[in-house]
Amino acid sequence: MSLRNARIGTLQDLSQDGPRTELDGAVYERLQPLPPHSARARLVWLRRGCDVYTPHPYEQLAFAYRASGLDREASQVLREKLRQAAAGRGLTQRA
């Protein structure tokens, strides 16, 4: 399923049992459910929806966590964004 560039009020997350979902460019105000300590599962959801790294889905997920007051999870998502960006570059670019 593709939600690329969609604007959504509340996105009901089906990360565990839903279809592969492309989220690049998607903007959502709320993601439900969004419990504490769920960042690891949400990162799997993001990676499953992308064939190539793009920063937007990570930034949007971090925004949703921050809007819910879950700053630790937001930071975890942004750290993974940086790891994925670095993994996508060649060794000469990283040096």
For each residue, the residues with C-beta under 8 A, 3 or more apart:
1: 18 19 20 21 22
2: 21 22
3: 6 8 11 21 22 23 26
4: 22 23 24 25 26
5: 24 25 26
6: 3 25 26 27
7: 26 27 28
8: 3 11 26 27 28 29
9: 28 29 30
10: 28 29 30 31 32
11: 3 8 26 28 30 31 32
12: 32
13: 18 31 32 33 34 42 45
14: 17 18 19 21
15: 18 41 42 44 45
16: 41
17: 14
18: 1 13 14 15 21
19: 1 14
20: 1 48 49
21: 1 2 3 14 18 45 48 49
22: 1 2 3 4 49 50
23: 3 4 26 46 49 50 56 57 60
24: 4 5 50 54 56 57
25: 4 5 6 56
26: 3 4 5 6 7 8 11 23 56 57 60
27: 6 7 8 60
28: 7 8 9 10 11 31 60 64
29: 8 9 10 67
30: 9 10 11 34 64 67 68
31: 10 11 13 28 34 42 61 64
32: 10 11 12 13
33: 13 38
34: 13 30 31 38 64 65 68 70
35: 38
36: 70 72 73
37: 40 73
38: 33 34 35 41 42 73
39: 42 43 65 72 73 76 77
40: 37 43 44 76
41: 15 16 38 44 45
42: 13 15 31 38 39 45 46 61 73 77
43: 39 40 46 47 76 77 80
44: 15 40 41 47 48
45: 13 15 21 41 42 48 49
46: 23 42 43 49 50 57 58 61
47: 43 44 50 84
48: 20 21 44 45
49: 20 21 22 23 45 46 57
50: 22 23 24 46 47 53 54 57
51:
52: 88
53: 50 84 85 87 88
54: 24 50 57
55: 58 59 81 85
56: 23 24 25 26 59 60
57: 23 24 26 46 49 50 54 60 61
58: 46 55 61 62 77 78 80 81 84
59: 55 56 62 63 78 81
60: 23 26 27 28 56 57 63 64
61: 31 42 46 57 58 64 65 77
62: 58 59 65 66 74 75 77 78 81
63: 59 60 66 67 74
64: 28 30 31 34 60 61 67 68
65: 34 39 61 62 68 70 71 73 74 77
66: 62 63 69 70 71 74
67: 29 30 63 64
68: 30 34 64 65
69: 66
70: 34 36 65 66 73 74
71: 65 66 74 75
72: 36 39 75 76
73: 36 37 38 39 42 65 70 76 77
74: 62 63 65 66 70 71 77 78
75: 62 71 72 78 79
76: 39 40 43 72 73 79 80
77: 39 42 43 58 61 62 65 73 74 80 81
78: 58 59 62 74 75 81 82
79: 75 76 82 83
80: 43 58 76 77 83 84
81: 55 58 59 62 77 78 84 85
82: 78 79 85 86
83: 79 80 86 87
84: 47 53 58 80 81 87 88
85: 53 55 81 82 88 89
86: 82 83 89 94
87: 53 83 84
88: 52 53 84 85
89: 85 86 93 94
90: 93 94
91: 94 95
92: 95
93: 89 90
94: 86 89 90 91
95: 91 92
